[in-house]
């Protein structure tokens, strides 16, 4: 099935099936809505396109997954951030998990029966992932993990976690595990952000036993896994986020006057720039290219566009952000984190300078 046929089919199906969310504005309600949307799309087959048959997929190019997420996001059926987590964790499982484990687990993520989380960041190791200190020690055939993670999205709802832990010094001493979140010794503490959601959590691990067959790749492959995973955060996931931001630009345009066209045009240009860049990234994925440090450009452009859009909303809707409990206020506050989460803008610019432009090599 080509992209045009797929998009037409998805749109027709969504027109006939009401997946609109209810009136529960809580974060738990959003996660429940996400599971509902995934289940319906999986049962209808749409969620299975773009994934290989060995995990229950129906094949076809990965760009079909981007198109599906774009349609879901544009109709505001699910939050783009949490919807897109499947695009980060499922490819990681396909690349690093034993085939039997991937075949067993990934369909549970695709069909909405489980949520997963990503245990990377720590209190002292956010953008500097190589400095993580959560430790895994061998015990017979198993591993015993102790430490703390933070900014772990959906951890309070997650059944599984792709976890990084230190098994030896240096970059080659980081190992990735696929952890069951109901294992004894795990404590999850949600964190309320300034825009009022408990999207992130602290996760405490106290002598948590992980079976030896739950290592992703081999011991010491964790850094390589992370470097492969992070570009996925900046490819199809970004395509979904951009579609969401265009709906906000449309809403802002409807709420302002023609006298504001200059400011709206600047916001549109920033969004159009990242959309063009993201489209090129999607084409590289479709051609089978391996994504790498060049996706840091996508990250900087998206963060810039998102903050410009909501800065424009603040400027063109005086008092709405400061005085009203409106959706504009919560989304503006969330946009402040766009240059922090997933690797700070400063770190991304450093990657661009050193790894793409070859600067600073004296």
N, C-alpha and C positions, 0 to 999 in steps of 0.2 A: 504494500500500500504506500503510495507516495504522499508527500506532505499535504498537497491540496485535497486529496481524497480524505485523508485522515482528519484534517481540520473541519472539512464540511460535515463529515460523519459525526464528529464530536459535538459540533454546534447543534446539529439536528437532534442528537440524543439528549443533550442538555436542555434544549427547548421543550422536549417532551417529558422530561423527568425533573421534578422539583427537588433540588438539593439545597435550596436557600436555607440559611441558618435561622434558628429561632431567635427569640428576643433575650436570651441569656447572654449578657455581655461579659460574663466572667471568663477568666483564662481557662478554667476547667471546662467551661462550655465550649470554648474555641477548640480545645483538644478533642473533646467528644465529637464536635462537628467535623474535625479533620478525619477522625476514624470513620465516621459515617460516609464522608465523601469518598475516601479511599475504598471502602468496602463496595459501594455502589459502582464505582468506576472499574474496580477489579472484576466484580461479578459480570459486568457488561463487556469486559474484555479490554476496555480502553487503557486501563492502568498496566496492562501486560505487554502492550506494544513497546518496542524499543529495548526490551530485555531478552536475554537468551533463553532458549527453551529449557535448559537444564535447571533453571530456577522458576519454572512455570510461566516463562514469558512467551510471547508470540512472535518474537524476532522483529526485524525492521531496524532502521537507523535510530540512533539515540536522539536525533532531533525531534522525533515524534513525542518524546517525553517532554521536551521543551515546549512544544505546541500545546500539549495537554495542560501543562501547568499554567501557560499563558491564558488559556480559556478559563480555567478554574479561577485564576487570580483576577482576571478582568471582570468576571461576574461576581467577585467577592464571596465565593463559596467557601474559601478557607484562607487563613492568614498565610501570606507567601513565605514568611520565614520558617514557620514550622512545617508547612507543606513540603518545602524544598529539602528538608533534612534527609529524605529518602535518597536524594541525588548525591549526597555526600557519603552516606554509610553503606548503601547497597553496592555501589561500584567498588568500595574498599573491601567488602566481603568477597565479591567476585574475584578480586585480584589477589587476596592474601589468605582467605579462609580455606581450609580443606574443602574439597568439592562437596563432600557429604554434608558438612556443616552448612555451607552456603545454600545447598538445595533444600535443606530442612528449614533454615531460619529466614532467608530473604523473603519468601512468599508471605510470611507473617507480617513483615514490615510493609510490603506492597498492598496487602489486602486490608490494612488498618486494624488487624487484630492485636498488634503490638505497636508501642512506641519505643524508640531507642534513643540513647543519648551518647555524647562524645566526651569522654573524660580526658581532656588534654591539659587545659590551663590549671595553674595552681596559684596560691596567694603570692608567691614570689616569682612565678614563671608563667607570665601571660604571653606577650609577644616573644619573649625570650624562652621559647619552648625547650631549648637544649639544657636549661638549668633546672629542669624538674627534679624533685627529690622523692616523690612517691616511690617506694622500693618494693621489689618482688624478690623473694628468696626461695630457692628450691627446697622442697621437702618431699623426698621420694620422687614420685612421678608428678607431683603437684607443685604449685607455687603459692606462696603466702604473701599477700600484698598488704602494705600499711602505708598510710599517708593521707593527703587531703587534696581534693580538687575543688575548683570554684568556677563560676560562670558556666555551669553545666546545664544547658538548655533542656527542659522537659524531664529532668532527672526524677522528679516526684511522680511522674506518670510512666517512666520507662521500665520495660521488662529486661532490657539488655543494655550493655554499655561497651563501646569500643574504647578501651582504656590503655593509656601509656604509663609504663612504670620503668624505673631504673633497675637493671639487672647487672650492670657493670659500669665503670667510669666511661665518660666521653659519649660522643654521638652514637658510636657502635654499641653502647651499653644500654640503649633504650629498647624495650620490647613491648609489643602490642598484644593485648589480651581481649577476648570476647567474654565479658563478665555477665553473669546472671544477677540482676539487681536485687533479687530476694535472698541472696547468699547471706548467711549470718555474718555480722561484723560491719555491715554497711548502714550508715546513718545519713539520711538526706534532709537538708534544712533549706527550704525555699528562701529566696532573697527578693524582697519587694523593691522594685526599681522606682525611679522618680516619676515615671509615667503610670505608676499604679498597678503594674502586673508582676506576678511571681513567675516570670519566664525562666529565670536562672536559679541555680541552687548551689549550695556548698554540699560536697559529698565527702564523708569521712569514712576511711577504710581502716579497720582495726583487725589485723590478722585474718584477712579474708582469703579463704582457700579457693584457688582457681585450678581446675583440672589441667593437666599438661597438654591435653588435646585441644585446649581453647586458646593456644597461642596462634596469632595471625602471622603467617609467614614463619620465620625462624627466630630464635632468640637473637636480639640485636637488630632486627629489621624494623623496629619501631620508628626510627628517624626517617627511614626511606618511606615507610607507610604514610607518615605525616606529610612529607613533602609531595607525595602523590595525592593525598586526600585534600590538602588545602586548595590546590587549583580547581578541584571539583566544586568547592564552595564558591568559586568565582566564575563559574561557567553557566551551567543550566540554572543554578539557583539564582544567579544574577538576572538572567532572562526573565524569570518569574517576578523578581523584585521590580525590575524596570516596568513591566506591564502594570503592576500595582501602582507605581508612581505616576504613570500616565493617567490612570483613573483619577488620581488626586489633582493632577494638573487640569483635567477636564472639569472637575468640580470647582476648582478655584476660578477658572475662566467663567463659569456660569454665575459665580457669586460676585464678580467684579465688573467694572465698566470698561468701555473701549479706551478710555483715557489711560488705562493701565497696561496697554498692549506692549509697551517697551519692556517693562519688568517681566511680563508673562513670556515675551519672546526670548528673553535671556534664560529663563527657566527651561523653556522648551528646547533651546539650543543645547543646554547642558545635558538634558535627557536624551536628545537625539544623538549627541556625541557618544554617550555611553552605550546607547542601543546599537549604533553602527559598530563600535568596538566589540560589543558582546556578540553581534551577528558574525563578525569575523572569527571569534573564538568558537562559536557553534559550527562554523564551516570547517575549522581545523579539527574539531572533534569528529565531524562526519567523515573527514578524510583519514581518520585513524591516527591523527597526530597525538603525541604525548604532550600534555600541557605542563608548563613549568613556570619559571619566574616571571614570564611575560604577563601572566594573569595579575601580577601586582599593579599593572597599568589599569586593568579593569577595576580593581579594588579602589584605587585613588579616584578614578573618574566617577564611579558610582557614588562614593561617599560625598564627593564635591557636588554632584547633581542633586542628591537627596537633600543635603543641607541648603543648597541654593533654593530649591523648590519650597521648602518650609520656611526659610527666611523670607521668601517672597510672599507667602501666605501671611506671615506676621506683619509685613509692611503694608499689604493691601487690605487687610481686615483688621483695622485698629481696634484694640481692646479685646478681640475675640480670644486670643491666646492668654492674655493677662487676666481677664475678668470673667470669662465664661468657662464652664466645664464642658467644652465642646470636643468633638473628635479631633479638630485641628490642634487643640492644646496637647493632647496625649501623643499625637503623631509628631508634633514639633519636638517635644521632649525626647521622644525615642530617636529622632534624627540626630540629636546631639552625640549619640554613641556611634554614629556611622563611621567616624574617623578613629574609633577605638576598637570595636569588636572585630574578630577575625584577623587581627594584626593591625596595629596602629598605622595611621597615615605616614608617620615618621619612619617606621620600620619599612613600609612598602616603598617609600621613596629611596631609602637606603639600598634596598634590594635592586631597584631599577638602576640606581647609579652604579652599583658595584657589579651586578651580575649581567645587566643588559648593556650598559654603556662603558663598562670597564674603567670606571673612575676610581680614584683613591688607591691605586696599586703601586705606590712608591715603596 
